[in-house]
Amino acid sequence: MGNNRTENLLYNLTWSLPVDSRFRYLVRLHFCEFDPAPEKTSDRRFRIFIDNKTAEPAFDVIETAGGKDKPIYQDYMVMIGNIGDIKSEYSLFIALHPNKEFSAYADALLNGIEVFKLNNSDGNLGRPNPEPKLPEKGTEKKRSKDMRKLLIFIGVGGIGLLIVLVLVCSIIWRHRKMKQYGSHYKPSCFCCLLDHSKGKSFVGEKTSSLPDELCRRFSLDEIKAATSDFNQDLIIGVGGFGNVYKGFLDNGETIVAIKRLNPESKQGAREFKTEIEMLSQLRHIHLVSLVGYCNDNNEMILVYDYMVNGTLSDHLYDTTNEPLTWKQRLKICHGAAIGLNYLHTEVKYTVIHRDVKTSNILLDHKFTAKVADFGLSKLDPKLDMLNTGVKGTWGYLDPEYARGHTLTQKSDVYSFGVVLLEVLCARKALDKRVSREQMNLAHWVRKCIADGTLHQAIDPKLKGKIAPQCLKVFVEIAESCIQEMGVKRPFMNDVMERLGFALELQEAADAELVKSNHGDEHCYPDIIFPVNPCDDVDFEASDSDVI
């Protein structure tokens, strides 16, 4: 992949191979470790993904081959698509990603790929014949019929013109409503995104407009089987959008999270489609992976990788979970910043998440941060700004965006700054149970920084656990992110790098503390440092947190 460890960890080494749906394939991967640098087991471990599923979590060529310079191959069986899929063409993705937890080198290698197509149960290797097009009827028209058609055209022309005028007026009226009320305005039934007659595709678009190649389309029967017919005991999350269920696929071997959107929720068909299109094209270690979707019978169901440790908010407040250590919190913030920076700078068009918050940062079994919920995301082809209806969550919402409807990358930066304050203080971004002065976390912390009383707002469980140098850098990052004016906020790339620096400072201070033999428990002093006060943001919270 290259010698740059940081860059290697941000990307996958990926191959895309055209295959036929409804067939099994034998994928044979060839390896030989002849690079002089890796010399022993665990020098170079990496993950192997086949068809967007984890085939090997920590593959080591030397370990598997029994030494260096020994060629080996590994075989994997893949079923492409579903039996009932209409689409015959498919892309098989094979990807490698360094495993930094167990590897000395952040790198991956592959020497060769063989893909064997296996015949189906009928002994057939051929793809289905394309549907023949019906020949156009080209019978010669008689002059009398032409005259009749002309008379009919003249007769109904006036009615047709009237219908067109009505439609044009309706579209103009709807456009003005959308401008006035934003994307919450619900269109009339003929503009609905879902085809209610079939319940399987989007009206006005072919079924292929949904990304069948990059994620799996589940039938409703498969979803019901995975959730025991949406058993209430399997609910792991509840929100205005609907319920999230713990699901079991492939005879219980694969655990997934299944989000069933409520048709009456604010996350409607448009957000459902947006999330599928976004996540099927974006692949990164710090973004949640979309396994597939289901839109049978007008259902809106999304299937994700299951995150065993839930959301970041589950570990900060209103919880019985063990509190996260400061170093865990730093790593989670740094990982989330890497994921957001990927969206802002490392894809073809800038992706603005628009709903960054602690409940949209998921944690896997190793507490690796995964940015989730792309239903409100926006593409910015001009890499500049977007004028759009206000959407997001009160308490995290960029005040500049809330007032002027101008959406930029800096809107995500503001929201992420609030996340950093939640992590530091273990308090909600907007808490109506406390005094008015402390209700909005961003406003209150800025006041505490100005007053030199920030140490009183920090999570008591972190007292004595944060190195002063690290805390100073962390607070400076958070405060710069929540500046009222977007031009004064840093870019996400700067936030990512500064958080990495804060983590290095904490690790160095911890190591020095252990070396100085002051006991097993880390004990750092509280610090007070002056920061220039900032003007409070002048807008009120709504009764509804999510807009």
N, C-alpha and C positions, 0 to 999 in steps of 0.2 A: 504493500500500500504506500510505502514511503517512510522517511525517517522522522517526520514531524509527529510526535506522540499526540499532541493536542488535536491536530487536524484529523488524525486517524480515528480518534475516539468520537469525532463528530459525524463520521460518514460510514456508510456501508460499502463493501465491495460487491457489486450487484451484476447479475447476468439475467437477461430476459429472453426466453426461448419460446417461439411460436409452437403450440401444440393443439391437439383436437380435444374438445370437451367430451365427457362421458366415456373416457378410456383411462385405464391404469397405465402408469409409466414407471419404469425402473430407472432411477437416477443414480449413476455411478460417478463418484468424485475421486479423483486421483491426487495423491499427495506424495511429496518426497522432500524431506527437510535437508537441503544441501547448503543453505545459507550459513556462513561461518559463525555468525553472531550467536544464535541459539545453540547451546551445547548440551543442555540437560532438560529433564522433564520440568514443565511449568515455566520454561523460559518464554514460550510463545503459545498461549492458549487463546482460542477465539470461538465465537458462537457461529453456528451454521443454521440458517433459516431456509426452508424449502417450501414454496407455495405459501409464504407469509406465516409459516408455523415453525416453531423451534425444533430443529432436528438434533442438534448437539449444543448444550449450554456452555460447555468448556472443553472443546476438542483440542487435543495435544498430539501433534504428528509424531514426535519422538516417543511419547508414551505408548501410543497405539502401535507404531511400527516396531518398537523394541530397540530403537537406536536411530542415529543419524544416517543419512544417505541410503535409507532403505525404502524403496517405493512400496506404497500400499494403496488400496482403494476401499471405499466404503459404499455400500449399496443402501438405497432408500426407496420405498414404494410410495407412490403418490397417486391418489384418485383425483382426476381433474374434473371440477364442476360437479353438478348433480345429474342424476339420471334423467330428470325431466327438463333439463335446460334446453331452451330453444337454440341458443347461440352455440355454434359449432367451433368457432375459433376462440383461442384462449392464449394467454401468455403465462408461462411458468417462470416464476422468479426464484433465483438462487442467490442468496446474499450471505456475506461473511462480515462479522463485526468483532473487533478486539474485545477480549474479556480482561478488563484492567484489574479486577479484584484478585485474580489468581495468576497473573502473568507478569513477567518481568518486562516484556516488550509488548507495546500496544500495536500489534500488527496481525495480519492474517495472510494466508497464502493458499492458492489452489493451482495445481499443475495441469489438470485436465478434467473435462466433463464429458460423460457419455449419457445419452438419454435414449432408452429403449421403449418403444410403444408396444404394449401388450394387447392381444386381441380380447374382445369382449366375450360375453357368455355365448354369443352366437358363432364364435370363431371368426369374427369379422374384424378387419383392420381399417376399413374404409369409413370415412366420415359420411354423414347423411348427405344425399343429393340435395342441392339447393331447390327451393320451391320454384317450379317453372312459372314464368309469367304468362298470363292468359293473353292470347293474341287480340289485338284491338279489332273490333268489328268495323270493317271498311266497306260496307255496302254502298252502292251508288245511290245518291239521294235524287228523288224525283223533283221536278220543278214545282209541283203542287205542294209537296211537303215543305220545300224551302219557303214558299210563300206563307204557308201556315205558321211555320216557326217565326217568320218575320213579324206576322201579325201578333203572335203570342208575345214576342219580345217587346213590341211596341205597347201591347196592352198591360204588361206587368212592369214595364220600365219605370213608370211613375211610382209604383209600390216599392220596387227595389231601391230607387233613389231615396225614398222616404225612410226605409229601413237603415240604409247606410248613414243617413243624417242622424238618425236616432242613436246608432252605435257610436258615431263620432262624438256626439254630445255626451254619451255615457262615459266614454273613455276620458274625455276632458274633465268631466265632473269627478271621476274617480281619481284622476291624477292630482286634481286640486285637493281632494280629501287626503290623499297620501301625503301631500306636502304639509297639510295642516296638522294631521294627527300622527305622522310618522308611520313606521311599518306595523304599528298595532292596528291600523285600520284594516278591517276584514273585507276582502273583495266579494263581489256577488258570486253566485254559484257557477255562472258560466266561465268565470276566471279561475275557478278552483284548481289547485295543482294536482289533486288526486283524481283519477278516473273512477268515479263511484260505480259505474256500470260493471267494471271488471275488477277494480280494486287491486290491479297488479302493475300499473304503470302510470306515468304522468301524462296528463292530457296534452295533446299537441306535440309530444315527443315520443320517439321510439323507446322501446324498453332498454336499448343499449345506451340511452343517455345516463343511466345509472351505471357505475363502474363495476360491471360483472367481472372484468378481468383482474381487478386488484383486490376485491373482497367477495365474500361468499354471500349468495342470496339464499336465505333459509325459507322453507315453507312454514306456514303457521303451525302445521302439525309437528314439525321438528322443534319449534319454539315451545309448544305446549308440552311435548315430551321432556324437553330439557328442564322445564320449570314445574313439572308435575301439574300441568294445567293451571299455571300461575298461582301456585300454592302460597298462601299468606305467610307460612312459616319460612319461606325462602326469600322474603323481602329483606334487602340489606340497605335500602335507601328510599326515602320518600321526599318528594318535592312538588312544587307547583306544576312541573312538567309531567308528573306521573310517578310510577314506582320503578325501582331497580331490583331485579331478582338475581339471586345466585343460581346459575344454571349449569347443567352437566351434559356435555356433548360426547359423542363417540363412545357410547356405553359407559359413561361416567369417567372416562380417562382425562377429559379436558374440562376444566372448570372455567366458566366465563361469567361476565356480568351482563345482564340483559335489561336494557332500559326500554320500558314500554311507555311511550308518550301518550298522554291523555289528549284526545282530540280537541278538548275544550281549553287546553293549556295555552299559554302565550307562546310556547315553543311549538308552532304549528308546522304545517307541511313544508313551508319554505325553509325553516331552520333544520328540519329533518333531512331534506335533500342537501342543504349546504354542508351539514356535518358529514354525510356520506361522501360527497365529492371532495371535501377537504382532506379527511383522514385517509381516504383511499389513495391519495397522491402524496401524502406527507409521511415519511418514515424516519423516525429518529428515536434514539434511546430515551430521550426525555419528553417524548410525546406518547400519549396512550395509543395503543394499537387497536384499530377497528378490525374485528374478525369478519363481520358481515351485517346484514340487515334483513328485515322482512317487511313487505308492504302488502301482503295478502289481505283481502277483505277490508281494505281501508285502514289496516293497522299501521302504526308507525313504530317499529321496533329496531333498536340498534344493539349489536352484540360486540362487546369489547373483551380484551384480555382482563382476567379477574385480578384485581389488586388486593392482596390479602390484608394489607394494613389500612385500607380505606382512604380517607382524605386527610389532608394536613390539618383541617379544622377539627377532625375527630381526636386529635392529640394535643390540642391547645386549650380548649375550654369546654365546659359542660360535658365532661367525659370522665369515665372511670379508668381509662387507659393510663398506663405508666407515662409520666411526663418525659418528653424527649430531652436528651442531653443538649447542651449548647452546641457541641460539635455536630450532632445529628441535625440540628436546626440549620446550622450554617451550610452543611452539605446539601440539604434539601433546597434551601434558597438558591445556592449556586447552581444546582441541577436545573431548577425551574428557569433560572435566568438563561442558562445555555439553551433550553428548549425555546424560550421566547425569542432569543437572539437568532436562532435558526429560522423562525417564522419571519422575522423582520429583514434579515440580510442574506440568507443562504438558499432561498428558493427563487424561482424565476420571477414571480411577482410577490411583492411584500404582502404578507398576511397579517392583518391586525386582528387580534383575538377578540377584543371588545368586552370580555367578561372575565378578566383575570381576578381570581379570589382564592382563598384558602380551600374552599370546598370544590374548586376545580383543579386542584393539584393533588393527584393520587399518589399513593406510596405502595411499592411492591414489597415482596418479602424481605428485601434488603434495605428498605426505606429509600429506594431510588425515586426521585421525583419524576412524575409524568404529568405534563400539562394536558388537561382534558376539556371536553365540552366546547366544540367549535360551531355550535348552532348559530351563534351571533357573529361569527367571524366575517371579515370583509377582505376581498382582494383589492390591492391598490396598484394597478398597472403602471401608474405614473410615478410611483415611489414618492408621492408628495402628500396629498391629503384627500379626504373624501367628505362630501357633504351628504349627510344621511340622517334619518330619524334617530333620536336618542334611544339607545338601548344599553343595558348594563345593570349593575346592582348599586343601589344607593350606599354610600360609605366608601365605595371603591371608584366611583364615577369621577372622571376628570372634570373639574369645574368649568374649564374652558370649553370642553366638548358639550357639557350640559347646557351652557348658555348660548353657544353659537352654532351648535350642530356640526362643528368641524372636527372630523376624526383623523388623527394622525398616529404614528408610532408612539409619540409621547403620551397618548392617552393610555396605552398599555403600561408605559413606564410609571405613570401616576398610580394606577391600580396596583402595580407590583410594589411600589413604595409602601402602600397601605398594608400589603401582605407582610412586608419586612417588619412593620410596626406590630402587627398581630403576633408574629413569631417572637419578637422581643418582649412584648408585654402580656402575651397570652390573654388578650381581650378581643372582643368582636369589633369589627370595623365600625359598626353602628349598633349601639346598645341602648335601647330605650328604657332599660331598668335603672340606669344610673342618673346622676344629676345632669342637667342640661349642659353644663360646662364640659363634662366628660363624655357626653353622648357620642360625638363624632371623634373617633380615635385620632385621626390625622390632625384635626384642629387642636385637640388637647395635648398631644405629644409635642407639637410645635410650640405651644405655650410653655410646656414643662422645660423644653430645651432652652427657650429664651430666659426662663426664670432660674435655670440651673437646678431644677428639681426632677430631672429625668429619672434619677436613680429610684425615686419613689414610685414611678410608673412601671418599672421593669418587673417581670414575673418573679415573685418571691422565690420560686424554685430555682432560679438562676443566680440568686445572690451569692457572690463569692466564686462563681464558676466561670465568669467571663474575664479574660485578660484585658486590662485597661486599653492597651494599644488596639486590640481587636474591636472592642466596644466603640472606641472613638471613630474608627474607620466605618464600622457598620452603621452607626448613627448618622455619620456624614452622608453615606450613600442613601439611606432612607429619607433623610431630610431633603436632599437634592432631588429625589424622585417626586416628592409631593409639593414641589413649588407650584404656585398657582398658575404661572405663565409657562406654557410648554417650552418656549425657547430657552428657559433657564434650567430645564431638566436635562439629564444626560441621555445618551442613546443606550439601548439595552446592551450593546457590546461593552460600553464603559462600565455599566452596572455589573455585568458578568465578570469582567476582569478584576474590578475592585472587590467583589465578594470572594473571588479566588485568593486575592491578597489577604483579606481579613481571615480566611480559613488558614492560610499559611502562618499568619501572626499568632493565631490561637494555638496551633499545633506546636510552634516553636516555643511559646510561653509554657505550655503544658510540659513539654520535654524538659525545659529548664527547671521547672518547679519540681519535677520528679527527681532530677539530678541533684538538686540542692537538698534533697532528703528532708522535706518539710512535712512528711506524712503522706498517706495515701489520698487524703481528701484535698482537692484543689481549693485554695482559699485566696481569692484576689480581693483587693480593696475596692470599695465603691469610688467612682470618679465623678467629678463635676467639671465640665469644661464649657466655656462660654461659646455660644453660637448666636449669630445675629438673628433677632426675632423676625418672623415673617407675618405679613398681614393675614388675618383670618379670611377664609373663603366665605363669601356672602351668598349662600343659598341654602334653603331649608330642605330637610329630608322629607320624602313623601311617606304616606301611610304604607305604601307598598315598597318593599326593599328592592324587588326586581322589576325593571321596566323594559 
